Amino acid sequence: MTEIKPIQLPDQQRYLNYNQVMKSEFAERIQKISINAGFTCPNRDGSKGRGGCTYCNNQSFSPEYCKPIKTVSQQVEEGINFFKHKYENQFYLAYFQSYTNTYDSLDKLKAIYEEALSHPQVKGIVVGTRPDCVNDELLDYFEELSKSVYVMIEYGIESTNDETLEFINRGHNYACAEEAIRSTAKRGIKTGAHLILGLPREDSETVLSHADKISKLPLTAIKLHQLQLIRKTVMAKQYIEHPEWFNLYTANEYIDLLIDFIERLNPEIAIERFISQSPPSLIIAPEWGLKNFEFAVKIEKRLIERDTWQGKHFVKKE
């Protein structure tokens, strides 16, 4: 087995920015439109569990224009109207975001996805789901669809530590996530993953071990975000009763943790997001008061200060 020494990213890039990757894929500007198609989750309806993941309040990431009582077509149209004043000449990806967006029969799923794709300005779909909610038949469909439009499947992994996954009531283990990601990517489908950094009972070294494990997977992109305590969740109650389980980073602490993470991350995996932004009315902690673009600027500045980059400590083995 030959070891390839890690190298710096080309053109002095400090990390592989997913927005830059998208610019190379499309000639036009691309904007995601969030779609709530009224799905539920096997971790809520009793199939896998009740109550959902301990951190989850779906209101924390559903935009106002996105309501399940509206049809997919209505949400697409309203989403385009919401964004078009910023950039007149742009196209869109329908982002099926809320809950588990592959949790239905294949016929119903096809109808939902293809309703979104029927709009002439929609150039593809991004489907957020759980790794235990895909199968070969569905992935074969996505493979065929990806030959004509942009398709990305985003898997909520959240942690690579099985003890954590059990504690937060995910209802699946990390091996399940590995299998789903490999099965998706081998079909040539773009594959994304979500990770929450700083879950209860995970110290910094555990967080960094996620980078080592994730780097072995054939991922197109990754979304990272800080743990946020959201009102009306099981985790919010746990925080009141057992604050010692939690390490809520300051913004600067999180930035340095992120950079340590990035240094160990495979430089072929594009980074789509560093933090998440829940509505202020729902957040208990932490409250940083930083927008995504402001945080990205701080990351870039800190990378330069530390003279480091994505994959600096990643070693690819052949």
C-alpha positions, 0 to 999 in steps of 0.5 A: 500500500502506497501513501500519498503525501498531503498537498495544498489545494490548487490556486491557494484555496484554503478549502474546497468551497461547494459554491465554487464547485457549483459554478463549475457545474452550471453556466448560470447562477443556481439557487436552492428552493426549500420544499416541504412535501409533507413527509414524516419520519420513521423516527416519529411515526413509530416505524423506528421510534417516537418523538424524533431525534432529541435535537429536532424541531423542524421549524428551525430550518423551514423557511416561511414560504415553505408550507406543507399545505401548499403543493410542490408547484406552488412552493416552487413558484413562490420560492422563485418569486422570493429569490428572483428580485436578487438575481433576475437570470438564475436557475433553481434546485428544488431542495426537499429538506423537511423531515425524511424526503424518501419516506414513501412509495416509489410511485409517490416519490417520483410524482413529487420530484417530477412535479418540481422538475416540471418547472422550466427554471428548475434544473435539478433536485436535492433530497435530504433523507436518512441513510436507513430510508433508501433502497436499491430501487429508489437509488436506481431511479435517482441514477437514471434521473441524474443522467438528465438533471442535477441530483444530490442525495443528502444524508443526515449522519450527524455523528460517526459515533454509535454511542452518540447516535443511540443517545440522540435517538437517531434510530440507525448506526454509522455502518448504515450511513456508510452503506447508504453513501457508498451505494449512492456514490457508486451509481454516480449520484452526487452524495452529501452528508450532514454532521453536527459538531459538539453533540452531548458527551462528545469531546473535541477529539471525538469530533475530530475523529468524525473527519477521519471517518468521513474522509474515507467515504465517496462524498461530494459535499458535506454540511457542518454545523454547530450544536444548537439547543432549540426550544421544545426539544428533548435536548433542551430539557436534557440541557436543563437537567444535565448541563455537564453533558454539553460543551457549547463552544464560543464562536472563536472556540468553534472556529478553531475546532472547525479548522482542526477538523478541516485539516483532517478532511479529505480535500476532495470533499467540498464544504457547503456550510460551516454553521446553521442558523435557526430562527432567534426565537427558537434558539436557547444557545449558543447565540453568536449573532453571526450570519453564514457569510460573516462566519465564512469570512472569519474562517478564511481569516483564521485559516490564513493566520494559521497558514493551514488548509483543508486536508493538510493532515489528511493522507490518502492511501492507495 
